[in-house]
Amino acid sequence: MQTLDENSVALVFGANGGLGLAFARQLLAESRVGLVWAATRDPDSPSLQDLNRLYGERLRPVAVDITDEASIAALADEVAGHTPQLHLLINAFGFLHDEADGIRPEKRLEDLSAAGLERNFAVNAMAPALIARHFIGLISHQQRAVFASLSARVGSIDDNRLGGWYAYRMSKAAQNMFTRGLAIECARRAKRLICLALHPGTTDTALSAPFQSRVPAGKLFTPDFAASQLLSVIDRSDIEDSGGFFAWDGAAIPW
Ligand SMILES: NC(=O)c1ccc[n+]([C@@H]2O[C@H](COP(=O)([O-])OP(=O)(O)OC[C@H]3O[C@@H](n4cnc5c(N)ncnc54)[C@H](OP(=O)(O)O)[C@@H]3O)[C@@H](O)[C@H]2O)c1
């Protein structure tokens, strides 16, 4: 991998999610990666314990609530106390629905609620920005590094032909705007940091589960396929790509 030289260090947020776990697993399988931090609300999950048994100290599961700035800041301090540099930071968390709280994508205006907007914005828009705010010192250095946020094509304003899904679309559009702004600032202060917004394609995870029936047969990706595609996109990306929005196949998505 271009991003990951020998002994490079990666950090995956949302490491128990469908895509986050696939990223962690694939990075660990890459021998050049010296250490993978797996940031999640549940660092003791059976999936991460299985990976720990396989990879030992190359995997560090750590607790974080990405909707709590103090928790993000504490994690940044913990990581900085152990390693001076990260070479890859992936935001693989996201929010779309919560059946228990009655939050689901809106079909029409009357479905909008403050609670739905708040949950979508807290996870999808605010968290990537606060993570960048607290981790910038770890990802801006003399070596190539990538800050990658999983976004969604439905966050593209240009691409919106269907309407609906207001809160998710709005929060992903806000996330994309943050990624673009970060790339512009980093071109001045962190010249080797590449900032990317990435669309995995519709992938078989808890987030997409209630909406998979509308996916054409054979078009639903496995988390392993989507993660491997996105790791290739990250690998091929260059500083000229910073601030861009790319799909799983490397194609640029209009903002
Ligand atoms: N699946 C798709 O079809 C699809 C399509 C387009 C875009 N995406 C995007 O891809 C990303 C990953 O989604 P996914 O499909 O892998 O979803 P997922 O399986 O539901 O995983 C999402 C993860 O987000 C994390 N998360 C949510 N709230 C959190 C909080 N307060 N604190 C810490 N972590 C929190 C959780 O990770 P932990 O359990 O580790 O805490 C959760 O497992 C999202 O940004 C999503 O919008 C997915």
The ligand as a MOL file (V3000), in Angstrom:
LIG
                    3D

  0  0  0     0  0            999 V3000
M  V30 BEGIN CTAB
M  V30 COUNTS 48 52 0 0 0
M  V30 BEGIN ATOM
M  V30 1 N -23.9510 0.0400 4.5480 0
M  V30 2 C -24.2340 0.7840 3.5000 0
M  V30 3 O -24.9520 0.3540 2.5670 0
M  V30 4 C -23.6830 2.1770 3.3830 0
M  V30 5 C -23.9420 2.9010 2.2070 0
M  V30 6 C -23.4480 4.1970 2.0960 0
M  V30 7 C -22.6950 4.7310 3.1170 0
M  V30 8 N -22.4520 4.0050 4.2490 0 CHG=1
M  V30 9 C -21.6790 4.6340 5.3370 0
M  V30 10 O -20.6680 3.7520 5.7830 0
M  V30 11 C -20.3910 4.0190 7.1740 0
M  V30 12 C -20.3520 2.7090 7.9550 0
M  V30 13 O -21.6350 2.1690 7.9680 0
M  V30 14 P -21.9550 0.6240 8.1870 0
M  V30 15 O -22.8010 0.2380 7.0420 0
M  V30 16 O -20.7180 -0.1420 8.4850 0 CHG=-1
M  V30 17 O -22.9040 0.7340 9.4580 0
M  V30 18 P -23.0210 -0.1360 10.7900 0
M  V30 19 O -22.6840 -1.5480 10.5500 0
M  V30 20 O -24.3580 0.1850 11.3420 0
M  V30 21 O -21.8930 0.4970 11.7040 0
M  V30 22 C -21.9960 1.8230 12.1450 0
M  V30 23 C -21.1240 1.9690 13.3750 0
M  V30 24 O -21.1340 3.3340 13.7880 0
M  V30 25 C -20.6700 3.3660 15.0920 0
M  V30 26 N -21.3360 4.3530 15.9130 0
M  V30 27 C -22.5910 4.8120 15.7880 0
M  V30 28 N -22.8390 5.6850 16.7870 0
M  V30 29 C -21.7030 5.7590 17.5270 0
M  V30 30 C -21.3410 6.4640 18.7040 0
M  V30 31 N -22.1790 7.3020 19.3170 0
M  V30 32 N -20.0780 6.3030 19.2120 0
M  V30 33 C -19.2170 5.4510 18.6240 0
M  V30 34 N -19.5230 4.7530 17.4870 0
M  V30 35 C -20.7500 4.8980 16.9830 0
M  V30 36 C -20.8940 1.9910 15.6820 0
M  V30 37 O -19.6430 1.4230 15.8530 0
M  V30 38 P -19.2270 0.7130 17.2170 0
M  V30 39 O -20.2380 -0.3770 17.3730 0
M  V30 40 O -17.8580 0.2640 16.9290 0
M  V30 41 O -19.3000 1.7220 18.3220 0
M  V30 42 C -21.6320 1.2430 14.6040 0
M  V30 43 O -21.3540 -0.1200 14.6040 0
M  V30 44 C -21.4370 5.0330 7.6290 0
M  V30 45 O -20.8970 6.3280 7.6000 0
M  V30 46 C -22.5330 4.9180 6.5590 0
M  V30 47 O -23.2640 6.1180 6.4420 0
M  V30 48 C -22.9260 2.7400 4.4110 0
M  V30 END ATOM
M  V30 BEGIN BOND
M  V30 1 1 1 2
M  V30 2 2 2 3
M  V30 3 1 2 4
M  V30 4 1 4 5
M  V30 5 2 4 48
M  V30 6 2 5 6
M  V30 7 1 6 7
M  V30 8 2 7 8
M  V30 9 1 8 9
M  V30 10 1 8 48
M  V30 11 1 9 10
M  V30 12 1 9 46
M  V30 13 1 10 11
M  V30 14 1 11 12
M  V30 15 1 11 44
M  V30 16 1 12 13
M  V30 17 1 13 14
M  V30 18 2 14 15
M  V30 19 1 14 16
M  V30 20 1 14 17
M  V30 21 1 17 18
M  V30 22 2 18 19
M  V30 23 1 18 20
M  V30 24 1 18 21
M  V30 25 1 21 22
M  V30 26 1 22 23
M  V30 27 1 23 24
M  V30 28 1 23 42
M  V30 29 1 24 25
M  V30 30 1 25 26
M  V30 31 1 25 36
M  V30 32 1 26 27
M  V30 33 1 26 35
M  V30 34 2 27 28
M  V30 35 1 28 29
M  V30 36 1 29 30
M  V30 37 2 29 35
M  V30 38 1 30 31
M  V30 39 2 30 32
M  V30 40 1 32 33
M  V30 41 2 33 34
M  V30 42 1 34 35
M  V30 43 1 36 37
M  V30 44 1 36 42
M  V30 45 1 37 38
M  V30 46 2 38 39
M  V30 47 1 38 40
M  V30 48 1 38 41
M  V30 49 1 42 43
M  V30 50 1 44 45
M  V30 51 1 44 46
M  V30 52 1 46 47
M  V30 END BOND
M  V30 END CTAB
M  END
